[in-house]
């Protein structure tokens, strides 16, 4: 089994692979699976055979070579995936009416991207918007493995100018809040404006939010901790914020 081509993506990790096989079977190109795992998914493999999709039982070394990780958990699914597209003005206006959206400024670490997508889907966010030069990492093998299917369960968009998008979001009636460890207002004291959606905005761990994005948000909060360390991992911070804020934001109808 050859490595995936530039038009294909390898999905490793048991839950992520099963999500791809079940939710998007028409995109599957081929599958490698360890002997013990093959017995667990016999019906899925039989369905692949009926649709003439190639699969074979493989050892740990083959799986590690194809997935480029020892964390493959006994399976590699090669799929065709279109790259995320840019958010349209109509989508921004729609999302700004109700519910939550997560926007990331320069977050390119695929493990953080996958974890944030999983958290956003778990808490019912309507979309994940990824801005910055590293946005392509959202479709990487590592991000897909960590997301465990969330990148197919939530709308994912990329953005070249997040500050401009946030200004359009606010003009459409939504509110935007930056997660900033230097903010004077604690998350527990933040009351989202009534009516309209809320965009939760987080930046890369090294650089944080750009000044333009921070200014475009209109609100900024920090997750209040013990003070023993300066801040949380960005994925954890987003999770804390979404868990707290979802109770205070009107759900989409």
LUMSETOR-708708 format. One line per 5 residues: for each residue x, y, z of N, C-alpha, C, CB. Coordinates in Angstrom, 1 decimal, decimal comma. Each point is the difference from the previous one (the first is absolute). Last residue first. Glycine has a CB too. Layout:
! LUMSETOR-708708
X:Y:Z:X:Y:Z:X:Y:Z:X:Y:Z  ...
! end
This chain:
! LUMSETOR-708708
-32,0:28,3:16,1:-1,4:-0,5:-0,1:-0,1:-0,8:-1,4:-1,0:1,8:1,5  5,4:-0,6:2,1:-0,7:0,2:-1,3:-1,3:-0,7:-0,1:2,2:0,3:-1,0  -0,5:1,3:5,9:0,3:-1,0:-1,0:-0,6:0,4:-1,4:0,1:-1,8:1,8  1,7:5,2:2,2:-1,2:-0,6:-0,6:0,3:-1,0:-1,1:-1,2:2,2:0,5  4,3:-1,2:3,8:-0,1:0,4:-1,4:-1,3:-0,6:-0,5:2,5:0,3:-0,3
-0,5:-1,2:4,6:-0,4:1,4:0,0:-0,2:0,6:-1,4:1,3:0,3:2,1  0,2:-4,8:-0,9:-1,2:0,2:0,8:-0,5:1,4:-0,1:0,8:-1,8:1,6  3,3:0,5:-3,6:-1,1:-0,6:-0,7:-1,3:0,2:0,7:1,5:-1,6:-1,0  3,0:2,9:2,7:-0,9:1,0:-0,8:-1,2:-0,6:-0,6:2,1:1,3:-0,4  1,2:-3,9:3,0:-0,6:1,1:0,8:-1,0:0,8:-0,8:2,1:0,1:1,3
0,4:-3,5:-3,5:-0,8:-0,6:1,1:-0,8:1,0:0,8:1,6:-1,9:0,1  1,5:3,4:-3,3:-1,2:-0,5:-0,6:-0,9:-0,7:1,0:1,3:-0,3:-2,1  3,0:1,9:3,6:-0,9:1,1:-0,4:-1,3:-0,5:-0,6:2,0:1,4:-0,5  1,3:-4,5:1,6:-0,5:0,6:1,2:-1,0:1,1:-0,3:2,1:-0,5:1,2  0,3:-1,5:-4,8:-1,0:-0,9:0,6:-0,7:0,6:1,3:1,4:-1,9:-0,9
2,1:4,3:-1,2:-1,2:0,0:-0,9:-1,0:-0,9:0,7:1,3:0,5:-2,1  2,9:-0,6:4,1:-0,7:1,3:0,2:-1,3:0,1:-0,8:2,2:1,1:0,4  0,6:-4,8:-1,1:-0,7:-0,1:1,3:-0,8:1,3:0,3:1,8:-1,6:0,9  0,9:1,4:-4,8:-1,1:-0,9:-0,1:-0,8:-0,1:1,3:1,3:-1,3:-1,7  2,7:3,9:1,6:-1,1:0,6:-0,7:-1,2:-0,9:-0,2:1,6:1,4:-1,2
1,6:-1,7:5,5:0,1:-0,4:-1,4:-1,2:0,6:-0,7:1,3:-2,1:0,6  -0,5:4,8:3,7:-0,3:-1,3:-0,4:0,4:-0,3:-1,5:-1,9:0,0:1,6  4,3:3,7:2,0:-1,2:-0,3:-0,8:-0,2:-1,4:-0,3:0,3:2,2:-1,1  3,0:-0,3:4,2:-0,5:1,2:-0,6:-1,3:-0,3:-0,7:2,3:0,9:-0,3  -0,9:-3,6:4,8:0,6:0,2:-1,4:-0,8:1,1:-0,7:0,7:-2,5:-0,1
-1,6:2,0:4,5:1,2:-0,8:0,1:0,7:0,0:-1,3:-1,0:-1,4:1,8  -3,4:3,4:-0,6:1,2:0,9:-0,2:1,3:-0,8:0,1:-1,3:1,8:1,0  -3,5:-3,3:-1,0:0,7:0,2:1,3:1,1:1,0:0,0:-0,6:-2,4:0,5  -3,3:2,9:-4,1:0,6:-1,2:0,6:0,7:0,4:1,3:0,3:-1,0:-2,2  -4,0:2,8:-2,0:0,6:0,3:1,3:0,5:-1,3:0,6:-1,5:2,0:0,3
0,8:-0,2:-5,5:-0,4:-1,1:0,9:0,7:0,1:1,3:-0,4:-1,5:-2,0  -0,8:5,8:-1,2:1,0:-1,0:0,3:-0,7:-1,1:0,8:1,9:1,8:0,0  -3,6:2,1:-3,9:-0,1:-0,6:1,3:1,2:-0,9:0,2:-2,5:0,1:0,0  0,2:4,0:-3,5:1,1:-0,9:0,4:-0,2:-0,5:1,4:1,6:1,3:-1,6  -4,3:1,6:-2,9:0,0:-0,5:1,4:1,2:-0,9:0,1:-2,5:0,1:0,3
2,0:2,1:-4,4:-0,9:0,8:0,8:-0,1:-0,4:1,5:-1,3:0,3:-2,0  3,8:-1,8:-2,4:-0,9:-0,8:0,8:-1,1:0,8:0,8:1,9:-1,7:0,1  1,9:3,3:-2,9:-1,3:-0,2:-0,8:-1,0:-0,8:0,9:1,3:0,0:-2,1  3,2:1,0:3,6:-0,8:1,2:0,0:-1,4:-0,3:-0,7:2,1:1,4:-0,1  1,1:-4,9:0,2:-0,4:0,3:1,4:-0,9:1,3:0,0:2,1:-1,0:0,9
-0,2:-0,2:-5,0:-1,0:-1,0:0,4:-0,5:0,3:1,4:1,0:-1,7:-1,5  2,6:4,2:0,0:-1,2:0,4:-0,8:-1,1:-1,0:0,3:1,4:0,8:-1,8  2,8:-1,4:3,9:-0,6:1,2:0,5:-1,3:0,3:-0,8:2,2:0,9:0,7  -0,7:-6,0:-0,3:0,5:1,2:-0,7:-0,7:1,2:0,6:0,7:-1,3:-2,1  -0,4:-3,1:5,1:-0,8:0,6:-1,1:0,8:1,2:-0,6:-2,1:-0,7:1,2
5,1:-3,1:1,0:-1,3:0,5:0,4:-0,7:0,6:-1,2:0,9:0,5:2,3  3,6:-2,7:-2,0:-0,2:1,4:-0,3:-1,3:0,6:0,4:1,5:-0,4:-1,9  -0,1:-4,3:2,8:1,3:0,8:0,1:-0,3:1,5:-0,2:1,2:-2,0:-1,0  -4,8:-1,3:0,7:0,6:0,1:1,4:1,2:0,9:0,0:-0,9:-2,3:0,4  -3,2:3,2:-3,8:1,1:-0,9:0,1:0,7:0,1:1,4:0,3:0,0:-2,5
-5,3:1,8:2,3:1,2:0,1:-0,8:1,0:-1,1:0,3:-0,4:2,5:0,0  -5,4:-1,5:0,2:1,2:-0,4:0,7:1,2:0,1:-0,9:-1,3:-1,5:1,5  -4,4:2,8:-0,8:1,2:0,1:-0,8:1,2:-0,3:0,8:-1,2:1,8:-1,4  -4,5:-2,4:0,9:1,0:-0,1:1,0:1,4:-0,1:-0,8:-1,6:-1,2:1,7  -3,6:3,1:-2,8:1,2:-0,5:-0,5:1,1:0,0:1,0:-0,6:0,7:-2,3
-5,1:-0,5:2,2:1,2:0,3:0,7:1,2:-0,7:-0,7:-1,3:0,4:2,2  -4,2:1,4:-3,6:1,0:-1,0:0,3:1,2:0,5:0,7:-0,9:-1,3:-2,0  -4,2:3,5:2,4:1,1:-0,2:-0,9:0,9:-1,1:0,4:-0,1:2,4:-0,5  -2,8:-0,1:4,2:-0,4:0,0:-1,5:1,2:-0,1:-0,8:-2,0:1,3:0,5  3,2:0,6:4,1:-1,3:-0,8:-0,3:-0,3:0,1:-1,5:-0,8:0,4:2,3
5,9:-0,2:-0,2:-1,2:0,9:-0,3:-1,2:-0,9:-0,4:1,6:1,8:-0,7  2,0:-3,8:4,1:-0,1:0,2:-1,5:-1,2:0,9:-0,2:1,0:-2,2:-0,5  2,0:2,0:4,9:-1,4:-0,2:-0,4:-0,1:0,3:-1,5:-0,9:0,6:2,3  5,0:-1,7:1,6:-0,4:0,5:-1,3:-1,4:-0,4:-0,3:2,4:-0,2:-0,8  0,4:-0,9:4,7:-0,7:1,2:0,1:-0,5:0,5:-1,3:1,4:0,6:2,0
1,2:-4,6:-1,4:-1,2:-0,2:0,8:-0,8:1,3:0,1:1,2:-1,7:1,3  3,0:1,6:-3,6:-1,0:-0,7:-0,7:-1,3:-0,1:0,8:1,7:-1,3:-1,2  1,5:5,4:2,3:0,1:-1,5:0,1:-1,2:-0,6:-0,8:1,1:0,2:2,2  1,6:4,6:-3,0:-1,3:-0,6:0,4:0,2:-1,5:0,0:-1,3:2,0:-1,0  4,9:0,9:-0,3:-0,4:0,5:1,4:-1,3:-0,7:0,5:1,1:2,2:-0,5
2,8:-4,2:-3,1:-1,2:0,8:0,1:-0,4:0,3:1,4:-0,8:-1,1:-2,1  4,6:-1,6:0,2:0,2:1,3:0,6:-1,2:0,9:0,2:2,2:-0,2:-1,0  -2,1:-4,3:-1,1:0,4:-0,1:1,5:0,3:1,3:0,6:0,9:-2,2:-0,5  -4,4:1,0:-3,5:1,3:0,7:0,1:0,4:0,0:1,5:-0,5:1,5:-1,9  -3,4:-2,8:-2,1:0,5:-0,7:1,2:1,5:0,6:0,1:-1,5:-2,1:-0,2
-2,9:4,5:-2,2:1,3:-0,5:-0,1:0,4:-0,7:1,3:0,6:1,8:-1,6  -5,5:-0,7:-1,0:0,8:0,1:1,3:1,3:-0,7:-0,2:-2,1:0,1:1,4  -2,6:2,0:-4,2:1,3:-0,7:-0,1:0,7:0,2:1,3:0,1:0,1:-2,6  -5,5:0,3:0,3:1,0:0,5:0,9:1,2:-0,9:-0,1:-1,7:0,9:1,6  -2,5:0,4:-5,3:0,6:-1,0:0,9:1,0:0,7:1,0:-0,3:-1,7:-1,7
-2,4:3,7:-2,1:-0,7:-0,2:1,3:0,6:-0,9:1,0:-2,0:0,5:-1,3  3,6:1,2:-3,2:-1,2:-0,9:-0,2:-0,7:-0,3:1,3:1,1:-1,0:-1,9  2,9:3,5:1,9:-0,9:0,8:-0,8:-1,3:-0,8:-0,2:1,9:1,2:-1,1  1,7:-3,4:3,1:-0,6:0,9:0,9:-1,0:0,9:-0,7:2,1:0,0:1,4  0,3:-3,0:-4,1:-0,8:-0,8:1,0:-0,7:1,0:1,0:1,7:-1,9:-0,2
1,4:3,7:-2,8:-1,2:-0,4:-0,7:-0,9:-0,7:0,9:1,2:-0,1:-2,2  3,0:1,0:3,9:-0,7:1,3:-0,2:-1,4:-0,3:-0,7:2,2:1,3:-0,1  0,7:-4,9:0,5:-0,6:0,4:1,3:-0,7:1,3:-0,1:1,8:-1,2:1,2  0,6:-0,2:-5,0:-1,1:-0,9:0,3:-0,7:0,4:1,3:1,1:-1,8:-1,3  2,9:4,0:0,3:-1,1:0,5:-0,9:-1,3:-0,9:0,2:1,7:0,9:-1,6
2,2:-2,2:3,9:-0,5:1,3:0,6:-1,1:0,5:-0,9:2,3:0,5:0,9  0,0:-4,4:-2,3:-1,0:-0,2:1,1:-0,5:1,3:0,6:1,2:-2,1:0,5  0,9:0,5:-5,3:0,0:1,2:0,8:-1,0:-0,1:1,1:0,7:1,4:-2,0  0,1:-5,1:-0,8:1,2:0,7:-0,2:0,1:1,2:0,8:0,0:-0,8:-2,3  -2,5:-4,2:3,0:-0,3:1,5:-0,2:1,4:0,7:-0,1:-2,1:-0,2:1,4
-1,0:-5,0:-1,4:1,3:0,7:0,1:-0,3:1,5:-0,3:1,4:-2,0:-0,6  -4,7:-2,3:2,6:0,3:1,0:-1,0:1,4:0,6:0,2:-2,5:0,5:-0,3  -1,3:-4,7:1,8:1,4:0,5:0,2:0,3:0,9:-1,2:0,7:-2,1:1,2  -5,1:-0,5:1,6:0,4:0,8:-1,2:1,4:0,6:0,3:-2,4:0,5:-0,6  0,9:-5,1:2,9:-0,1:1,4:0,2:0,4:0,7:-1,3:0,4:-0,2:2,5
0,0:-4,5:-1,9:-1,3:0,2:0,7:-0,3:1,5:0,2:0,4:-2,2:1,2  3,6:0,2:-3,2:-1,1:-0,2:-0,9:-1,3:0,2:0,7:1,4:-1,7:-1,2  2,6:2,3:3,6:0,2:0,8:-1,2:-1,0:-0,3:-1,1:2,4:0,2:0,6  -2,2:-2,8:3,5:-0,7:1,3:0,2:0,2:0,9:-1,2:0,4:-0,2:2,4  1,4:-4,4:-1,6:-1,2:0,2:-0,8:-0,6:1,4:0,1:-0,4:-2,4:0,4
4,4:1,3:2,1:-0,9:-1,2:0,1:-1,3:0,2:-0,7:1,1:-0,5:2,1  3,1:3,4:-1,3:-1,4:0,5:0,0:-1,0:-1,2:0,1:0,8:1,9:-1,4  4,0:-2,6:1,1:-0,4:0,5:1,3:-1,5:0,4:0,0:2,4:0,8:0,4  -0,6:-2,4:-4,4:0,0:-1,1:1,0:-0,4:0,6:1,3:1,8:-1,1:-1,2  -1,4:4,1:-2,4:-1,2:-0,9:-0,2:0,0:-1,1:1,1:0,1:0,4:-2,5
3,6:2,6:2,4:-1,3:0,7:0,4:-1,2:-0,9:-0,1:1,0:2,1:-0,8  3,2:-3,8:-0,7:0,0:0,1:1,4:-1,3:0,7:0,5:2,5:0,1:0,0  -1,8:-0,6:-4,7:-0,2:-1,3:0,7:-0,1:0,2:1,5:1,2:-1,2:-1,9  -2,5:5,5:-0,9:1,2:-0,9:0,1:-0,4:-1,3:0,7:1,5:2,0:0,0  -4,0:2,3:-1,2:-0,3:-1,2:-0,6:1,1:-1,1:0,0:-1,4:1,3:-1,5
1,7:3,1:3,5:-1,3:-0,5:0,5:-0,3:-1,3:-0,7:-0,8:2,3:0,4  4,6:0,5:-1,4:0,2:-1,1:0,9:-1,3:-0,6:0,5:2,2:1,1:0,7  -1,8:2,8:-3,5:0,0:-1,2:-0,7:0,1:-1,2:0,9:1,0:1,1:-2,0  -0,5:3,5:3,4:-1,4:-0,6:0,0:-0,1:-1,3:-0,7:-0,9:2,3:0,1  4,7:1,0:0,8:0,0:-1,4:0,3:-1,3:-0,6:0,1:2,0:0,4:1,3
-1,3:4,3:-2,1:0,7:-0,7:-1,1:0,1:-1,5:0,3:1,3:2,0:-0,3  -5,5:0,9:2,2:1,4:0,0:0,0:0,7:-0,9:-1,0:-0,2:0,5:2,4  -4,8:-1,0:0,2:0,7:1,1:-0,8:1,5:-0,2:0,1:-2,0:1,5:0,4  -3,0:-4,3:0,3:1,4:-0,1:0,3:0,7:1,0:-0,9:-0,1:-2,4:0,6  -5,0:1,0:1,6:0,7:0,8:-1,0:1,4:0,1:0,4:-2,1:1,3:-0,5
-2,5:-4,5:1,6:1,4:0,3:0,4:0,6:0,8:-1,1:0,1:-2,1:1,5  -5,6:1,2:0,2:1,1:0,0:-1,0:1,3:0,2:0,7:-1,5:0,8:-1,8  -2,6:-1,3:4,2:-0,6:-0,1:-1,4:1,1:-0,2:-1,0:-1,9:1,3:0,7  1,8:-3,0:4,6:0,4:1,2:-0,8:-0,5:-0,3:-1,4:2,0:0,6:1,5  -2,4:-3,6:2,5:-1,1:0,5:-0,9:0,4:1,3:-0,7:-1,6:-1,1:1,5
4,2:-1,9:1,6:-0,8:1,0:0,7:-1,0:0,7:-1,0:1,9:0,3:1,6  1,0:-3,7:-3,2:-0,6:-0,6:1,3:-0,9:1,0:0,6:2,0:-1,4:0,4  0,6:2,7:-4,1:-1,1:-0,8:-0,4:-0,7:-0,6:1,2:1,2:-0,6:-2,1  2,7:3,1:2,9:-1,1:0,9:-0,6:-1,2:-0,8:-0,4:1,8:1,6:-0,8  2,0:-3,9:2,4:-0,7:0,7:1,1:-1,1:0,9:-0,6:2,1:0,0:1,3
0,6:-2,3:-4,4:-0,7:-0,9:0,8:-0,8:0,6:1,1:1,7:-1,7:-0,5  1,2:4,4:-2,0:-1,1:-0,4:-0,9:-0,9:-1,0:0,8:1,4:0,3:-2,1  2,6:1,0:4,1:-1,0:1,1:0,1:-1,2:-0,4:-0,9:1,9:1,7:0,3  1,7:-4,7:-0,3:-0,6:0,0:1,4:-1,1:1,1:0,0:2,1:-0,8:1,1  0,6:0,5:-5,0:-0,9:-1,1:0,1:-0,8:0,0:1,4:1,6:-1,3:-1,5
1,7:4,6:0,7:-1,2:0,2:-0,9:-0,9:-1,2:0,1:1,4:1,3:-1,5  2,6:-1,5:4,0:-0,9:1,0:0,5:-1,2:0,2:-0,9:1,9:1,2:1,1  1,4:-4,0:-2,7:-0,6:-0,6:1,2:-1,0:1,0:0,7:2,1:-1,5:0,3  0,5:3,0:-4,1:-1,1:-0,9:-0,3:-0,7:-0,7:1,2:1,2:-0,4:-2,2  1,1:5,3:1,8:0,4:-1,3:0,6:-1,2:-1,0:-0,3:1,5:1,1:1,8
-1,6:3,7:-2,9:0,4:-0,9:-1,0:0,4:-1,4:0,5:0,7:1,9:-1,3  -3,2:3,2:2,3:0,2:-1,3:0,6:0,3:-1,0:-1,0:-1,6:0,6:1,9  0,5:4,2:-2,6:1,3:-0,5:-0,1:0,3:-1,3:0,8:0,6:2,4:-0,2  -5,0:-0,4:1,3:0,9:0,9:-0,7:1,4:-0,5:0,0:-1,5:1,9:0,7  -4,0:-3,8:-0,3:1,4:-0,2:0,4:0,9:0,9:-0,8:-0,4:-2,3:0,7
-5,2:1,6:0,9:1,0:0,5:-1,0:1,4:0,0:0,6:-1,8:1,5:-1,1  -3,6:-3,6:1,9:1,3:0,1:0,5:0,9:0,5:-1,2:-0,3:-1,8:1,8  -5,3:2,1:-0,4:1,1:-0,3:-1,0:1,3:0,2:0,7:-1,5:0,7:-2,0  -4,1:-1,2:3,6:1,4:0,4:0,2:0,8:-0,5:-1,2:-0,3:-0,2:2,5  -5,2:1,9:-1,8:0,9:-1,1:0,2:1,4:0,5:0,1:-1,5:-1,5:-1,2
-1,9:4,5:-1,6:-0,2:-0,8:1,2:1,0:-1,1:0,1:-2,4:0,5:-0,1  2,5:3,1:-3,3:-1,3:0,2:0,6:-0,2:-0,7:1,3:-0,9:0,3:-2,3  4,8:-0,4:-0,7:0,0:1,1:0,9:-1,4:0,2:0,7:1,8:1,1:-1,4  -0,9:-4,3:-2,1:0,5:-0,4:1,3:0,0:1,1:1,0:1,5:-1,6:-1,2  -2,9:2,6:-3,2:-0,9:-1,0:0,6:0,5:-0,5:1,4:-0,5:-0,8:-2,3
3,1:3,9:-0,3:-1,2:0,6:0,5:-0,9:-1,0:0,6:0,2:1,6:-1,8  3,7:-3,3:-0,1:0,3:0,9:1,2:-1,2:0,6:0,5:2,3:0,4:-0,9  -2,7:-2,8:-3,1:0,2:-0,9:1,2:0,3:0,8:1,2:0,8:-1,8:-1,5  -1,2:4,1:-2,5:-1,3:-0,5:0,4:0,1:-0,9:1,2:-0,7:0,2:-2,4  4,7:1,5:0,4:-0,7:1,0:0,7:-1,4:-0,5:0,5:1,2:1,7:-1,4
2,5:-5,5:0,7:-0,7:1,0:-0,8:-0,6:1,1:0,8:-0,4:-1,8:-1,7  4,9:-1,5:2,6:-1,4:0,3:0,4:-0,6:1,1:-0,9:0,7:-0,6:2,4  3,1:-2,9:-4,2:-0,2:1,3:0,7:-1,4:0,2:0,4:1,9:0,9:-1,2  -0,1:-6,0:0,6:-0,1:1,3:-0,8:-0,2:1,2:0,9:-1,1:-1,4:-1,9  3,8:-3,7:2,4:-1,1:0,9:0,5:-0,1:1,3:-0,9:0,4:-0,9:2,3
1,4:-3,6:-4,7:0,5:1,0:1,0:-1,2:0,9:0,5:2,3:-0,1:-1,0  -3,2:-4,9:-0,7:0,1:1,3:-0,5:0,6:0,9:1,0:-1,9:-0,3:-1,6  2,6:-5,1:1,3:-0,6:1,1:0,7:0,2:1,3:-0,7:0,3:-1,2:2,2  0,1:-4,6:-2,5:0,1:1,2:-0,8:-0,8:1,1:0,8:0,2:-1,2:-2,2  2,3:-3,2:4,5:-1,2:0,6:-0,5:0,3:1,2:-0,9:-1,2:-0,7:2,0
3,3:-3,9:0,9:0,3:1,0:-0,9:-1,3:0,5:-0,7:2,3:-1,0:-0,4  -0,9:-1,6:5,2:-1,0:0,2:-1,0:0,4:1,1:-0,9:-1,9:-0,9:1,5  4,0:-2,7:2,5:0,2:1,2:-0,9:-1,0:0,0:-1,1:2,5:0,0:0,6  -1,4:-2,6:4,6:-0,8:0,2:-1,2:0,5:1,3:-0,7:-2,0:-1,2:1,1  3,5:-0,6:3,4:-0,3:-1,2:-0,8:-0,8:0,2:-1,3:0,0:-1,1:2,1
1,8:4,5:1,1:-1,0:-0,8:0,7:-0,5:-1,1:-1,0:-0,6:1,9:1,4  4,1:1,8:-1,8:-1,0:-0,3:-1,0:-1,2:-0,8:0,6:1,8:0,1:-1,8  2,7:2,0:3,4:-1,3:0,2:0,7:-1,2:-0,3:-0,9:1,1:1,7:1,5  3,6:-1,5:-2,7:-0,2:-1,2:0,7:-1,4:0,0:0,8:2,5:-0,4:0,2  -1,1:3,2:-4,9:-0,1:0,0:1,5:-0,2:-1,4:0,5:-1,0:2,3:-0,1
1,0:-1,0:-4,6:1,1:0,8:0,5:-0,2:0,2:1,5:0,2:1,2:-2,2  -2,8:-3,8:-1,1:-0,6:1,0:0,8:1,0:1,0:0,5:-1,8:-1,5:0,6  3,1:-2,3:-3,2:-1,0:0,7:-0,8:-0,6:1,2:0,8:-0,6:-2,2:-1,1  3,8:-0,6:3,2:0,6:0,6:-1,2:-1,0:0,8:-0,8:1,6:-1,9:-0,2  -3,0:-0,7:3,9:0,8:1,2:0,5:0,6:0,7:-1,2:0,5:-1,2:2,1
-2,8:-2,8:-2,9:-0,9:1,1:0,4:0,7:1,2:0,4:-1,6:-1,8:0,7  4,1:-2,0:-1,8:-0,6:0,5:-1,2:-1,0:1,2:0,4:0,1:-2,2:-1,1  2,0:-0,2:4,6:1,0:0,8:-0,8:-0,6:0,7:-1,2:1,8:-1,6:0,9  -4,5:-1,4:1,8:0,3:1,3:0,7:0,9:0,8:-0,8:-0,4:-1,0:2,2  -2,3:-2,6:-5,1:0,7:0,0:1,3:0,3:1,4:0,5:1,0:-2,2:-0,6
-5,3:0,5:-2,6:1,4:0,4:0,0:0,6:0,0:1,4:-0,5:1,4:-2,0  -3,9:-2,8:-1,8:0,5:-0,1:1,4:1,5:0,3:0,0:-1,8:-1,7:0,6  -1,7:3,9:-4,3:0,9:-1,2:0,4:0,3:0,0:1,4:0,9:-0,1:-2,4  -4,3:2,5:-1,9:0,5:-0,1:1,4:0,9:-1,2:0,1:-2,1:1,2:0,9  -0,9:2,0:-4,9:1,1:-0,9:0,4:0,3:0,1:1,5:1,0:0,3:-2,3
-5,7:0,3:-0,5:1,0:0,9:0,6:1,1:-1,0:0,6:-1,7:1,9:0,5  -2,7:-2,9:-2,8:1,3:-0,1:-0,7:1,0:1,0:0,5:-1,2:-0,8:-2,0  -3,3:-0,3:3,6:0,2:1,2:-0,8:1,3:0,1:-0,7:-1,5:1,1:1,6  0,5:-4,8:1,2:-1,2:0,1:-0,9:0,1:1,2:-0,9:-1,4:-1,2:1,7  4,6:0,7:1,8:0,2:-1,0:-1,1:-1,1:0,1:-1,0:1,2:-1,5:1,5
-1,6:4,1:2,3:1,0:0,5:-0,8:0,3:-0,9:-1,2:1,1:1,1:2,0  -4,0:-2,6:1,3:-0,7:1,0:-0,8:1,1:0,7:-0,9:-1,7:0,4:1,8  3,2:-3,6:1,2:-0,8:-0,6:-1,0:-0,7:1,0:-0,9:-0,4:-2,0:1,6  2,8:3,6:2,1:0,9:-0,5:-1,0:-0,8:-0,7:-1,1:1,9:-0,2:1,7  -4,3:1,6:2,0:0,5:1,1:-0,7:0,9:-0,4:-1,2:-0,3:1,4:2,1
-1,3:-4,7:0,9:-1,0:0,5:-0,9:0,4:1,2:-0,8:-1,6:-0,9:1,6  4,8:-0,9:1,6:-0,3:-0,9:-1,1:-1,1:0,5:-0,9:0,7:-1,8:1,4  2,0:3,5:2,6:-0,8:0,8:-0,9:-0,3:-0,8:-1,3:1,1:2,1:0,9  1,4:-3,9:2,9:-1,0:0,9:0,7:-0,9:0,7:-1,0:1,6:0,3:1,8  2,1:-3,1:-3,2:-1,1:-0,8:0,6:-1,1:0,9:0,6:1,6:-1,9:0,4
2,4:3,9:-1,9:-0,8:-0,4:-1,2:-1,2:-0,9:0,5:2,0:0,0:-1,4  1,3:1,5:4,5:-1,0:1,0:-0,3:-0,9:-0,4:-1,2:1,6:1,8:0,8  2,0:-4,6:0,5:-1,0:0,0:1,0:-1,1:1,1:-0,2:1,7:-0,8:1,6  2,0:0,5:-4,8:-0,8:-1,2:0,1:-1,1:0,0:1,1:1,9:-1,2:-0,9  -0,3:5,9:-1,3:0,6:-1,1:0,8:-0,9:-1,2:0,1:1,4:1,7:1,2
-1,7:1,9:-5,3:-0,5:-0,3:1,3:0,8:-1,1:0,6:-2,3:0,8:-0,6  1,7:3,0:-3,8:0,9:-0,9:0,6:-0,5:-0,3:1,4:2,0:0,8:-1,4  -4,4:1,4:-3,4:0,1:-0,2:1,5:1,1:-1,0:0,3:-2,5:0,5:0,2  0,4:3,2:-4,4:0,5:-1,3:0,4:0,2:0,0:1,5:1,1:-0,3:-2,3  -3,8:3,7:0,0:0,8:-0,5:-1,1:0,6:-1,4:0,3:0,6:2,3:-0,7
-5,0:1,0:2,5:1,1:-0,9:0,3:0,6:-0,6:-1,2:-1,2:-0,6:2,1  -2,7:3,6:-1,8:1,3:0,6:-0,2:1,1:-0,9:0,3:-1,0:2,1:0,7  -3,6:-3,3:-0,2:0,2:0,2:-1,4:1,4:0,7:-0,2:-2,5:0,2:-0,4  0,7:-1,1:4,8:0,5:-1,1:-0,7:0,4:0,2:-1,4:-1,3:-1,4:1,6  0,2:4,2:2,8:0,3:0,4:-1,4:0,6:-1,1:-0,8:0,4:2,3:0,8
-2,1:-2,8:3,7:-0,6:1,2:-0,4:0,2:0,4:-1,4:0,3:0,8:2,3  1,6:-4,8:-0,3:-1,5:0,0:0,2:-0,6:1,2:-0,5:0,3:-1,4:2,0  4,5:0,8:-2,2:-0,7:-1,2:-0,6:-1,5:0,1:0,0:2,0:-1,4:0,6  0,6:4,7:1,8:0,1:0,1:-1,5:-0,7:-1,1:-0,7:2,2:1,2:0,3  -2,0:-1,5:4,4:-0,9:1,1:-0,4:0,1:0,3:-1,5:0,3:1,0:2,2
2,6:-4,2:-0,4:-1,4:-0,5:0,0:-0,9:1,1:-0,4:0,5:-1,7:1,7  4,0:3,0:-1,1:-0,2:-0,9:-1,2:-1,4:-0,5:-0,1:2,4:-0,7:0,2  -1,3:3,2:3,6:0,0:0,8:-1,1:-0,2:-0,8:-1,3:1,6:1,6:1,2  -1,1:-3,9:2,9:-1,3:0,7:-0,1:-0,1:0,9:-1,2:-0,1:-0,1:2,4  4,2:-2,3:-1,7:-1,1:-0,9:-0,2:-1,3:0,8:-0,1:1,2:-1,7:1,3
3,6:3,2:-3,1:-0,7:0,1:1,2:-1,3:-0,7:-0,1:1,1:2,2:0,6  1,2:0,2:-4,8:0,4:-1,0:0,9:-0,7:0,2:1,3:2,3:-0,1:-1,1  -2,5:1,7:-4,4:-0,6:0,1:1,3:0,4:-1,1:0,8:-2,0:1,2:-0,9  3,8:1,5:-3,8:0,0:-1,2:0,8:-0,6:0,3:1,4:2,1:-0,9:-1,2  -2,8:3,2:-4,0:0,4:0,2:1,4:0,0:-1,3:0,7:-0,8:2,4:0,0
1,1:-0,2:-5,5:-0,5:-1,0:1,0:0,5:0,3:1,4:-0,2:-1,7:-1,8  1,6:3,8:-2,4:-1,5:0,2:0,0:-0,7:-0,9:1,1:0,1:0,5:-2,5  4,6:-0,7:1,6:-0,2:1,4:0,4:-1,5:0,3:0,1:2,1:0,7:-1,0  -0,8:-5,8:1,6:0,4:1,0:-0,9:-0,3:1,4:0,5:-0,3:-1,6:-1,9  1,3:-2,9:5,0:-1,0:0,8:-0,6:0,6:1,0:-1,0:-1,5:-0,4:2,0
4,2:-4,1:-1,1:-0,4:1,2:0,7:-1,1:0,7:-0,7:2,3:0,2:1,0  -2,0:-5,3:-2,1:0,9:1,2:-0,1:-0,5:1,1:0,9:0,5:-0,7:-2,4  -0,7:-4,9:2,6:-0,9:1,2:0,0:0,9:1,2:0,0:-1,9:-1,2:1,2
! end
